[in-house]
Amino acid sequence: MTVGVVYSPVFLEHDTGEHPESPLRLEAVVQKLQETGLWDNLVHVAPPPASVDDLLRVHTGRHVDYIRCLSEVGGGRVDAETIVSSRSYDVALFAAGGVKRGLEAVVNGDLVSAFALVRPPGHHATRDGAMGFCLFNNIAVAAAYALDTLKIGRVLILDFDVHHGNGTQDIFAREPRVSYISVHQSPLYPGSGAIHERGAGNIFNIPLPPFSGDDEYARVYDEIVVPVASRLKPEIILVSAGFDGHWRESLASMSLTIKGYADIMRRINALAKASCGGRIVIALEGGYDLAALSGGIRAVFDVLLGNADAPDPLGPSRENDNAPDIDPLLMRLKESFDLT
C-alpha cells in the first residue's frame, strides 16, 4: 500500500498557549509513529501553503483578510476558544495547502491514500467565520479544489469527529457534487447536526447520544453510513478525522476505544476500495487526549497499510454500562435517508 503522511514542523508554530488544541498534539502523534516504526513506512509529503484563491473558493474575502490582519498585529482571540497568534495565518495556509497536496497526490496516482497531520483544524470554520479552534476549513478547501481544478465530479466527505462539522455543512449545503456525512455526539458543541438538516439533499447527519461506543458506531456505519455512501458513488472520499470520541476525552462523553477507531477506518477503507479505487484523503480535526489521539492515528495508519491490529494500550472504558439504545435512532435515520 502506498500511504502518504503530510506533515511539517511549521504546524507547531500556531501558538495557542495553554489550550487543548496545542502543538503537543502533533508532537505526540509523530513520536508514536516513530516509536512504532510506522513513520519510516510512509511516503512523506511536504505541504505547500494554500493560495488566497484556494481559500476564496470556500471563504469570503472578509474572513480571509480578518485572520491575516489579526495575525499581522500579533494575534488575539476570535472567540472564547479560537486563538490566532502572529504565525497562525501562515500556518493555516500550510494546513489547507497540506490537505490539498495530499489530495493531488492521491488523484494523480502517486499515493493510494494520504493522512494530513495538520493544525489548526478546520471543520468548524464557516464560509465567513472562524470558530471552534478552526481558522480555515481545510477539508473544504481540498474538496472545492477537487471539483474546480481536478475535475472530480462527486466528492464524499465523511466526518467522525465527535463534534459536528458545522462549517463543512455550511459551505457545501447547496453544492450537490459534494455529499457530507457526519457521525457526532448530540447534544454537544456547536449545537448543529440534526437529522433534518439536509441541505440540497446532500447532507446526512447522524447525531449519536452520549456514551455511544464501538458497538453503536459499528451499527451506524454498517446500517447507515456505508449504504448511503455506496448509493452516492463517490469518486474520492475525504475524511475529517477527529479522535475526541474516545472514552478518555474530557471535551465529550463518548465511549470509543482505539480498536473502535480502527474498525471505523476499516469500514471506510473497504467503502473506498469498492467505490473509488481506494482513494482516501484524511485531514486531522480534533482529539485532545494525547494518548488516545496518538493511538487512534496509529490505528488508522495500520489499517491503511494493511497491518494487523496493534494492541490497544488504553483498553475500553471502565464505565461502559451506559451504552444507549440506538434502535429508535436507526429507524428514524433509515426513514429520513430512504434506506427502508
Buried (B, 14 or more C-beta within 10 A) or exposed (E): BBBBBBBBEBBBBBBBEEBBBBBBBBBBBBEBBEEBEBBEBBBEBEBBBBBEEBBBBBBBEEBBEBBBEBBEEEBEEBEEBBBBBBBBBBBBBBBBBBBBBBBBBBBEEEBBBBBBBBBBBBBBBBBEBBBBBBBBBBBBBBBBBBBEBBEBEBBBBBBBBBBBBBBBBBBBBEBEBBBBBBBBBBEBBBEBBEBEBBBEEBBBBBBBBBBBBBBBBBBBBEBBBBBBBEEBEBBBBBBBBBBBBBBBBEBBBBBBBBBBBBBBBBBBBEBBEEBBEBBBBBBBBBBBBBBBBBBBBBBBBBBBBEBEEBEBEBEBBEEBEEBBEBEEBBEEBBEBBEBE
